Amino acid sequence: MMMSTITQQSIFKILIVIDTVEIQKRYTNPNINYDEPIKIDESTWFAIYPKKTNHKLPDSLHSVFFQAKKNHKISISGISIDGNSSDSIMLNEIENFNTKKETSNLFTSVCTSRNIVTSYLNTDNDLAITNTNQNFIWFESTIASFGKNKFKIIFSVYNLDNNGNQQNLYGYFWFPLEINIRKKSIFN
């Protein structure tokens, strides 16, 4: 009888949280040219990720540290903080900031559409429901190397127009994110 090995693949999920209100206060002349995003200050963003029982790794708001094995995955998504929910962000691209491109972990975008039910006011001002597709976008990478990797996170900020019906592009921005991946031993 042939025995097969089951390999468990971990996914390390990183959530990028961006303060769109503070960005709009600080960067009053945003750039709407995708090729020239504005670098934002660390006080306008932070990263959240769950730790996997290893308390020896450092905590940071602007760097990510974890232990992994090759072929485990990293997933990065983003969300905005805004008190009245009129702003939103979209992660557009994650570029490598390393000098040695061949040793880095590369990210690709993933998009999935899900059918959701939403409500709206019809012509008689009655509440009605409809089905619509909503897209969810995030970035994934399969771990190919260990050590310190630096990435340029490029994103866009959108704000709601005065009538509340459409979100308009405010500008393109970026910040550096450091991901430090330590090789996980077979005993962990």
N, C-alpha and C positions, 0 to 999 in steps of 0.2 A: 504494500500500500504506500502510495506516495503522499508525503506530508507537504502541505503548502504553508507558506508563511503569510501572516496577516500583518500588513504595515499600516500603522495608524499615522495619518497625516494631520499635523496641527495647522490651524490657521490663526495667525496673530492679527487681530483686528485693531486698527488705529483709527480713532475718530479725531479729525481736525475741527476745532471749534474757533470760529472767527467772529469777532465783535464788529459787526458792520456799522453800528452807530458811531463807534470811536473812529473807525476808518474814515467815515464821511466827515467827521469833525476835523481830523488831522490832515486829510488829503482832499482839499477842496478843489484842486485842479486835477481830477483823475485823467488817466490816459485811456482812451478807447481804442488804441492801436494794440492789437494782440501781440505784436512782435516787440513791444516796448512796455512791459508791465512795470509798475512802480513797486519797489521793495518796501515792505511794511515793517514797522517796529515790532519787537517781541511782545510788547504789552497789548497788542491787538489780536493775538492768537495763542492757542496752546493745544497740546496733543493729549488725548486720553487713551489709555490702553490698559487692559486687564493684565495683571501679573499672574504668572503661573507658579505659585508657591515658592519661588526663589526670592527670599528676602535680602539676599546679598547684593542684588543689583541696585544701582542708584535710582532714586526718583528724580524726575525732571519734568518740567512743563513743556520744554522745547527740544528735548532729545528723547529717544526711545531706546531702551535697553532690554534685551531678552536673550534667552538661550534657545537654540533651535538646532535642527538637523537639516542637512541638504534636502532639497525638494519639499520642505514645509513651505507654506504660503504666507504672504503678508498681504493684508487687505487694508486699503486706506479710503476712507470716505470723509465727507465734510458736512458741516452744519453751521448756520449762523446764529448769533445771539442778537436778538432785537426785542425790546420790551413789547412792542405792539405788532410784531410779526409782519411788518410791511416790507422788509428786506430779505433777500435770499442770496446764497452764494452757489457757485458751481465750480467744482474742481475741473480745470481744463486739461492740465498736463502735469506730469511728474518727470522732470529731467534729471539726469545724472549730474552731480556736481564734482565727481571724482576725477582725478587726472588720469587714472588707469581705467579706461572704459571696459576693457576685457575682464576685469575682476569685479565688476559691480553687479548689483541686482537690478534688473530692468523692470519697469512697471508698464503694464498695458491697461487700457481702459476696458471696462465691462459695463454693458448696459442691458437691463432687462425691463420689459414692459409688463405691467400687471393691470388687469381689468379691475377697476374700483367703482364703487357706487358713490355718487356725490349728489348733493341737493342744490336746488336753485329756485329762484322765484319765477314762476311762469307769467304769461301775459295777464292773468287774472289776479296776480299777486298772491297766488297760492304756492305753498311749498311743494315742489315736485322733485322726483329723483331721476337720475340718468346714469347710464354706464359710460365710463370713459377710461382711456388708457393713461396710466401714469408711468413715467420712466424713472428708473432708479439707476444712478451712475456711480461707480466706484472704480478704484484701480487695484490691480493685483500683480504680485510678483512671486515667482518661485525662487526660493533661496538657493543661490548658486555659489555664494562665497560668504566668508565670515569676516568680522572686523568692522571698522567704522566706515559707513557709507553716508555721503551727504547728497541730499536731493533738493532740487528747486521745485517748490510746489507753486504752480501757476493757477490762479483762480479768477473768476469774475464776480463782481458784486452787482446785483440788480435791485432796484427799488420800485415800489408800486407807484403808478401815476396817480394824479389827483382824484380821478373818478373811481379808482380802485379796481379797474378792469384789466390792466396790463402791467407787467413788470418790464421796466426799461433798463438797459445796460448803464450802470454808473461808471464802471471802469475795470481795467485789468490790473492785478496786483500779484506779488509773489513774496515768498519767504523761504529761507533755508531750513530744512529739517534734517537732523542727524539721526540715523538709525544704527545702533551698535549691536551687532549680532555675535554672540559668543557661541562657540560650538558646544552643543549639548553632548555630554558623555553618555555612553550606553547604560550607565548606572542610574541616571536621573529619570 
